[in-house]
């Protein structure tokens, strides 16, 4: 349980680092006329992700979920790979990356890095992490609840993002 709490703590630290980058990029975008789209769904995304980070260790602790090596180690590898993909996306988009949907008029659509192959590679990382992080320590209820919630939110988010990019 201590190692799992440490893992959750590392993911929380990573998310805080993302928010620092996102805030800096939001200021950069707004200074260049950036327009935010779909702000109404953003608090729900924040709530879902905070819920994931709180519910996974709570489920492990309250329901005495075991660490099963045959599941836990592969899921840990998925979590690490998801972080790598997420930061590859952040690096590729540079100032254009944000946790919000913000479009700076006149900037071209990024088509390098992971965006060469996928339109929304960051969401692949989000889906993978949201499923794998709880399953590192068999918190399957959290994995299921977050996956369903995230699917609903990403349906809205991707629709908003595609419309914003087309605009």
C-alpha positions as CSV (number, residue, x, y, z in Angstrom):
1,X,0.0,0.0,0.0
2,X,2.9,2.4,0.8
3,X,4.4,1.9,-2.7
4,X,0.9,2.5,-4.3
5,X,0.4,5.7,-2.3
6,X,3.9,6.8,-3.5
7,X,2.8,6.1,-7.1
8,X,-0.4,8.1,-6.7
9,X,1.7,10.9,-5.1
10,X,4.0,10.9,-8.2
11,X,1.0,11.1,-10.5
12,X,-0.5,13.9,-8.5
13,X,2.9,15.7,-8.8
14,X,2.9,15.1,-12.5
15,X,-0.6,16.5,-12.8
16,X,0.4,19.6,-10.8
17,X,3.3,20.1,-13.2
18,X,0.8,19.9,-16.1
19,X,-1.3,22.6,-14.5
20,X,1.7,24.9,-14.2
21,X,2.5,24.3,-17.9
22,X,-1.2,24.8,-18.9
23,X,-1.5,28.0,-17.0
24,X,1.7,29.4,-18.6
25,X,0.4,28.3,-22.0
26,X,-3.0,29.8,-21.4
27,X,-1.5,33.2,-20.7
28,X,0.6,32.8,-23.8
29,X,-2.4,31.9,-25.9
30,X,-4.6,34.7,-24.5
31,X,-1.9,37.3,-25.2
32,X,-2.1,36.2,-28.9
33,X,-5.9,36.3,-29.1
34,X,-6.5,32.7,-28.0
35,X,-10.2,31.8,-27.7
36,X,-11.4,29.1,-25.2
37,X,-14.1,26.7,-26.3
38,X,-16.3,24.4,-24.2
39,X,-15.3,25.9,-20.8
40,X,-18.5,24.4,-19.3
41,X,-17.2,20.8,-19.4
42,X,-13.8,21.6,-18.0
43,X,-14.7,21.5,-14.3
44,X,-16.2,18.1,-14.8
45,X,-13.0,16.8,-16.3
46,X,-11.1,18.2,-13.3
47,X,-13.5,16.6,-10.9
48,X,-13.2,13.2,-12.7
49,X,-9.4,13.3,-12.6
50,X,-9.3,14.3,-9.0
51,X,-11.8,11.6,-8.3
52,X,-9.6,9.0,-9.9
53,X,-6.6,10.1,-7.8
54,X,-8.6,10.0,-4.6
55,X,-10.8,6.9,-5.3
56,X,-8.0,4.5,-6.4
57,X,-6.1,4.6,-3.1
58,X,-9.3,4.8,-1.1
59,X,-10.6,1.6,-2.8
60,X,-7.3,-0.1,-2.2
61,X,-7.3,0.8,1.5
62,X,-11.0,0.5,2.3
63,X,-11.7,-2.7,0.4
64,X,-8.3,-4.2,1.1
65,X,-7.4,-4.7,-2.6
66,X,-4.3,-6.8,-3.1
67,X,-1.3,-6.2,-5.3
68,X,-1.4,-9.0,-7.9
69,X,1.9,-9.0,-9.7
70,X,0.6,-10.6,-12.9
71,X,-1.8,-7.6,-13.2
72,X,0.0,-4.9,-11.3
73,X,3.4,-4.9,-13.1
74,X,1.9,-4.7,-16.6
75,X,-0.5,-1.9,-15.5
76,X,2.4,0.0,-14.0
77,X,4.2,-0.3,-17.3
78,X,1.0,1.1,-19.0
79,X,1.0,4.0,-16.5
80,X,4.6,4.9,-17.3
81,X,4.1,4.6,-21.0
82,X,1.0,6.8,-20.7
83,X,3.0,9.5,-18.9
84,X,5.6,9.3,-21.7
85,X,3.0,9.7,-24.4
86,X,1.4,12.6,-22.5
87,X,4.7,14.5,-22.2
88,X,5.5,13.8,-25.8
89,X,2.2,15.4,-26.7
90,X,2.9,18.4,-24.4
91,X,6.4,18.8,-25.9
92,X,5.1,18.5,-29.5
93,X,2.4,21.1,-29.1
94,X,4.6,23.4,-27.1
95,X,2.7,26.6,-26.2
96,X,-0.4,25.3,-27.9
97,X,-0.8,22.5,-25.4
98,X,-3.4,23.1,-22.6
99,X,-5.8,21.3,-20.3
100,X,-8.4,23.6,-21.7
101,X,-9.5,23.9,-25.4
102,X,-7.9,27.1,-26.5
103,X,-7.3,28.0,-30.1
104,X,-4.9,30.8,-31.2
105,X,-6.2,32.2,-34.5
106,X,-3.8,31.8,-37.4
107,X,-1.7,29.0,-35.9
108,X,-1.5,25.8,-38.1
109,X,-2.7,22.5,-36.9
110,X,0.2,20.5,-35.4
111,X,0.9,17.4,-37.5
112,X,4.2,16.1,-36.1
113,X,5.2,13.9,-33.2
114,X,2.4,11.6,-32.1
115,X,0.0,13.9,-34.1
116,X,1.3,12.4,-37.3
117,X,-0.6,9.2,-36.5
118,X,-3.5,10.2,-34.2
119,X,-5.7,13.3,-34.0
120,X,-5.9,13.1,-30.2
121,X,-3.0,11.1,-28.9
122,X,-3.1,12.8,-25.4
123,X,-6.5,11.2,-24.9
124,X,-5.0,7.8,-25.6
125,X,-2.7,8.5,-22.7
126,X,-5.6,9.7,-20.5
127,X,-7.7,6.5,-21.3
128,X,-4.7,4.2,-20.7
129,X,-3.7,5.9,-17.4
130,X,-7.3,6.0,-16.2
131,X,-7.7,2.3,-16.6
132,X,-4.2,1.2,-15.6
133,X,-3.5,3.3,-12.6
134,X,-6.3,1.8,-10.4
135,X,-5.5,-1.7,-11.7
136,X,-1.9,-1.5,-10.5
137,X,-3.4,-2.4,-7.2
138,X,-6.6,-4.1,-8.4
139,X,-8.9,-1.1,-7.7
140,X,-11.3,-2.4,-10.4
141,X,-14.3,-0.4,-9.3
142,X,-12.4,2.9,-9.7
143,X,-11.1,1.7,-13.0
144,X,-14.6,0.9,-14.2
145,X,-16.2,4.1,-12.8
146,X,-13.5,6.4,-14.2
147,X,-13.5,4.7,-17.6
148,X,-17.2,5.1,-18.0
149,X,-17.1,8.7,-16.8
150,X,-14.1,9.5,-18.9
151,X,-15.8,8.0,-22.0
152,X,-18.7,10.4,-21.6
153,X,-16.5,13.4,-20.9
154,X,-14.1,12.6,-23.8
155,X,-17.1,12.3,-26.2
156,X,-18.0,15.9,-25.3
157,X,-14.4,17.1,-25.2
158,X,-13.4,15.7,-28.6
159,X,-16.5,17.1,-30.2
160,X,-15.7,20.5,-28.7
161,X,-12.1,20.3,-29.7
162,X,-12.8,19.2,-33.3
163,X,-15.3,22.0,-33.7
164,X,-12.8,24.5,-32.3
165,X,-10.1,23.3,-34.6
166,X,-12.4,23.5,-37.6
167,X,-13.4,27.0,-36.7
